[in-house]
Structures are given as C-alpha cells and as structure tokens.
C-alpha cells in the first residue's frame, strides 16, 4: 500500500475519534490487505513437498497462520510428498484459475533436483516456478558416534585424511550427502557414503555405531547430542547457532569459504502476475519482520530470514551452479 492510502486511513480514523491503538490496527490491516483482490476470492492453497511434522511444514504453517490472523485471509495447507518434491512443485506451477498456489519449499527443488533428475517429464522447476520470498535457513551439524576417535573438527579432518570415514545420509543427493562431500573436497577426506531411505534410519544406525558420522539438521540432532548419544563437532553455516553457541563453524576452523545450508522459500507458478507476486511478497515481509513469528521459527532449530525475491533469485542461481558442479564431481547420474 502506498503512503497516500496509509494517510487516508489515519485521517479517517482521526475524524471518527479513534484512539492511537485502534488507528494502528486499522493501518496494519490495510497494509496486509491484498491490493489486487485475488486472495479474497477463495481460500489460498499452500502446498508443502513433505509430510506434516517436519521443520519445513512447520515454518509454512507458522507463517501462513500469522498472515491469516493479521489479515483475515484463509489458508489451506496440503502436504504433497513424493518424487523428491516434484509433485508439490508441479501443483504450485499449475496454480489455480482464480489465484496462485503457494509452494513452501526448500532450495533443492530448483538447485539439486534439476541436476539429479533433469526435467520431470514436461515439468522444469527452474523455469516454471518463481521465488517470492525467503523464510528461513537450516544449517547442518557434523555429528559422530561417541566411540569414534576424533573429538574435534581438526581431529576429524586429520583422521579422514589418513583413514576412510564411513558416513550416513538420508539418501543420494540429500543435504547430508552433499554437505559431507563438500567438506570432503574442501579438506581432502577419504569418505564412504552409506545412503539410507530417509534420515531416521540413518540416525538409528549412527547411534548404534554402524556408521561413524553424518551431517544432520539441527532439529534431528539436538536431542541426541544433549543425551550424549552423538558428539557434535561443527556446524555448516557461516555463523554459530544459538542452540549450541560453543560449537564452531567449519568456516571459522580454517575453511572460510565453507557454507552449506538448506533455505526455505515461498514459490509460485511463473505465470503468476507481477501484481499478485508483489502482494504476496508484501504479506510475507511483514510477518517475517515480527519477532514473535521469528521466535516460533527458531524453536524448530532453523534460523528465520526475510529475503526479498531479487536477493533470493541470486542466491538460488549461485547455489544451483555450485550444487550442479558438486553432483557432477561426485558422479551421481540423473535418474
């Protein structure tokens, strides 16, 4: 909403003798109201490419609930798991006749999937999805079995240069797989990858000592680290994390260019009009500036961000280039 509309609301409220708090409520509601009116035609569909209960799903629900409470808009969140996220991505790209479907997805949909799988039939996520706003980033923690010798990242690297390290991940091309291989190439490690069908069985075998190490999402690692079932050595983000402030980053440990994080975004189909995208971006930016919303997101073990579309596009392009190169070096063949 432009400054003229905001001033009109204030002037009208003043004429009616409303107090300052009521004026603020009216102005906030006006700011959040979509200018194009598309969102008022029906409930807004939101798709998430993973089952309910994960951090990505939770972030999407926190954000859409905050928008609903402030604006009166209505959201229906649907979890469309399968095909490594492509089912949900295709649903968002196709959209709805009276308004776009929102996709709350991670960067892998447009940075990893194209390199691993190519086009999904006639569907190309890079060209058929449009990023609207960044919501959060999810770093990984390098963890090892307590019986594994290295107790610091430096010891882990020294060991891995002389001996093979057997590590687990939630599958080929997963964040845990690519982050460990990125570390291996940065440090010259000897690695053997054991892919699992999902993160849960990988963690089970790691705790049992069947494998020695893994990069795990914070939410999936914290309880085991606190219970001394796993030992944390480093975090993959550029900054330390609030959950384990004593844990060093890989970057500060002698590898300043090392960073590996999953990013959560809102996407829509690329056919969505510029005015609709502007409306959606406005709503997302407002709620992502709310410290109460940000606090709820932090409890999930991810860090809230508020990344505008232009910055998000640049980040995704750089990440796609880096991950495509890494996948080629690893030798994973498109499926």
PyMOL commands that set and color helices and strands:
alter all, ss='L'
color gray80, all
select helices_A, chain A and resi 3-15+20-32+38-40+55-71+83-94+108-111+113-117+125-128+153-162+175-187+199-208+218-226+242-244+251-253+274-288+291-298+309-330
alter helices_A, ss='H'
color red, helices_A
select strands_A, chain A and resi 44-48+75-79+102-106+129-145+164-169+190-195+213-217+230-235+261-269+303-308
alter strands_A, ss='S'
color yellow, strands_A
deselect
rebuild
show_as cartoon
